[in-house]
Amino acid sequence: MNQKKQILIAGVILIVILGVVLGVDYLQRQNAAAQAPANMPPGSIPIYVDDTFVGSFIPDDLSQLPAVSFVDAEEGKTQDGWLLRDVLLLYLGEDNLQDQSQVTVSSSSREKGKTLSWAEVENQKNMVMFDLSGRGTLKLVSVIPGFDIRDSWIQDVDKIEITSP
């Protein structure tokens, strides 16, 4: 087989792989959108309590909350945003949350999520917060040991689930 055929085959394989990756990403986003109520604005993040939809918000809605920030230890960059605690209290109220409640924040496009107890989220020293990414999506960041490095943060957040004991 000559070199031109090898390059052509390699190019076709790369295009097929790229197509598959983009197709899977599209299907995941469609699946996430199908699970959310139809009247949510584009880019909304739904909040579910014990599998029941209770509300949604878009990143612009967070401007009504107090802003917080911390400098991450890994790169020394300032993370600016809003406490997850404040977001949940805005939509749920404290009566719906107990120390043992589990809060899961996830990203379907990245197939990643983080579950924390309400006690961890409520503790303001943990700085469990949303930061606006450069793409305009929210990422969940924190200073909690084990969740204080960039690789563990949840980017492109598209769902919040709360389960009660």
Residue pairs with C-beta under 8 A, 6 or more apart in sequence:
25 109
28 108
28 109
28 111
29 108
29 109
31 108
32 108
32 109
32 158
32 159
35 46
36 44
36 46
36 53
36 56
37 46
37 53
37 56
40 46
40 56
41 56
41 58
43 58
43 59
43 136
43 137
44 56
44 57
44 58
45 56
45 57
45 58
45 138
45 157
45 158
45 159
45 160
46 53
46 55
46 56
46 159
46 160
47 53
47 54
47 55
47 56
47 57
47 88
47 91
47 92
47 160
47 161
47 162
48 54
48 159
48 160
48 161
48 162
49 92
49 96
49 161
49 162
49 163
49 164
50 162
50 163
50 164
51 161
54 91
54 92
55 91
55 92
57 87
57 91
59 130
59 132
59 136
59 137
59 138
62 81
62 82
62 87
62 130
64 90
65 82
65 83
65 86
65 87
65 90
66 82
66 83
66 86
67 80
67 81
67 82
68 80
68 81
68 82
68 83
68 124
68 127
68 129
69 78
69 79
69 80
69 81
70 78
70 79
70 127
70 129
70 143
71 77
71 78
71 79
72 78
72 79
72 141
72 143
72 148
72 150
73 143
73 148
74 148
74 149
74 150
75 150
79 127
79 129
79 131
79 141
80 131
80 132
81 129
81 130
81 131
81 132
81 138
81 141
82 129
82 130
83 124
83 127
83 128
83 129
84 103
84 105
84 121
84 128
84 129
84 130
84 140
85 121
85 122
85 124
85 128
87 130
87 160
88 97
88 103
88 121
88 160
88 162
89 97
92 162
96 162
96 164
97 118
97 122
97 162
98 118
98 164
98 165
99 117
99 118
99 119
99 122
100 117
100 118
100 119
100 164
100 165
101 117
101 118
101 162
101 163
101 164
101 165
102 115
102 116
102 117
102 118
102 162
102 163
103 115
103 116
103 117
103 118
103 121
103 160
103 161
103 162
104 113
104 114
104 115
104 116
104 160
104 161
104 162
104 163
105 113
105 114
105 116
105 140
105 154
105 157
105 159
105 160
106 112
106 113
106 114
106 154
106 157
106 158
106 159
106 160
106 161
107 113
107 154
107 155
107 156
107 157
107 158
107 159
108 158
108 159
109 156
109 158
110 154
110 155
110 156
112 154
112 155
113 154
114 140
114 147
114 152
114 154
116 128
116 144
116 147
118 162
120 126
120 128
120 144
121 128
125 143
126 142
126 143
126 144
127 141
127 142
127 143
128 140
128 141
128 142
128 144
129 140
129 141
129 142
130 138
130 139
130 140
130 141
130 157
131 138
131 139
131 141
132 138
132 139
133 139
133 155
133 156
135 156
137 155
137 156
137 157
138 156
138 157
139 153
139 154
139 155
139 156
139 157
140 153
140 154
140 157
141 153
142 148
142 153
146 152
147 153
